Amino acid sequence: MNSYRLQRLIPAVLLLGSLSPAVFARGGEHFQLYVSNERSADVTVIDAVDMKLIDTIAVGKRPRGIHVSTDGKRVYVALSGTPIAVPKFDANGNPVFQRGKDHDDDDGSQSDKSADGIGVIDVGQRKLTGKLLVGSDPEEFALSKSGHELYISNEDSKSASVVNLATGKIDHVIPIAQEPEGVATAPDGKSFYVTCEAGGEVFVIDTSSYQSIGHFTVPPRPRSMAFLPGAAIGFIPSELTGQLNVIDTTQYKVIKTIALPEGSRPMSVRLSPDGRKIYVSNGRAGTVSVIDSRSYELLNSIQVGTRPWGMAMSPDGKYLYTANGPSNDVSVIDLQTEKEIQRVKAGDSPWGITIVPR
């Protein structure tokens, strides 16, 4: 954009009360957001420069976890034929499972297992080109450090699967605990973590032996995990207690619990590129918490859309994006001002976001 156009554009945008991300220089960087929409069975593609919807890709039932391949040529999205159901809890806040009635029934009596898999989207064509069979009810997953494997949580079968992307086959199935959800590959690639909602159990799986080498618990409904750059520290949110757990990743234990603002139901965690700030999407609170990664002090609460779930950060670390389920949109947060500056419509019930370079 030349200086003359920029001078004319800025006053017009300021009249609208916020700056569009297109105004900020990106040094020629260009990328897109791929957003999984759990209820509309599709993926929304958004151009990150002008924040315009440029495509909608039909992918199959209940898309949730979504990640880009290491070469940026494919996007993988977890698909499930298990119906959405409202979870039930006991007096202590723990999930109650009713065999054959809830979405997490072991016999899968209400599930369309033919719909389960990891959908493969060709980024060049913006089209679903295949589906990997990866076990029952995949919800979240992570890529291996090499990009050659997927580590997958199989929500209703109490297991994690390892899929070889070269062969498209399951190489390993690892028994874990009830309702596995979040998956995260350790920074050194030597292990991956799986969080289990029901009992708050977290398993650490060795990526050579595919055996559990660590096992600890956090408060109920841990949803995801992220790691502090350059340190043996991880962060796991507990949705039901509104807390963020600080994990020693050498001893595999909780070393501190951070209380989030009242009403928080934390879902996703992201770290700033320099590792100084932690961002937590707070679900029903409609906010993103900003936390100092050294003092663990709450620095700010950023108001966004309704029930933010998945998050992604721009490659330059300037913007954070949240998938807002009930409001069917994506919030754009300027991380310099720590304010929401725009919302973009997505599909029905956005769940996850991944960044795709262009």
Beta strands, then each sheet from edge to edge (+ up, - down):
strand 1: 31-37
strand 2: 42-47
strand 3: 52-58
strand 4: 66-68
strand 5: 74-79
strand 6: 117-122
strand 7: 127-132
strand 8: 138-143
strand 9: 149-154
strand 10: 159-164
strand 11: 169-175
strand 12: 180-185
strand 13: 191-196
strand 14: 201-206
strand 15: 212-217
strand 16: 226-227
strand 17: 233-238
strand 18: 243-248
strand 19: 253-259
strand 20: 269-271
strand 21: 277-281
strand 22: 287-292
strand 23: 298-303
strand 24: 308-313
strand 25: 319-324
strand 26: 329-334
strand 27: 339-345
strand 28: 350-357
sheet 1: 3+ 2- 1+ 28-
sheet 2: 4+ 5- 6+ 7-
sheet 3: 8+ 9- 10+ 11-
sheet 4: 12+ 13- 14+ 15-
sheet 5: 16+ 17- 18+ 19-
sheet 6: 20+ 21- 22+ 23-
sheet 7: 24+ 25- 26+ 27-
end
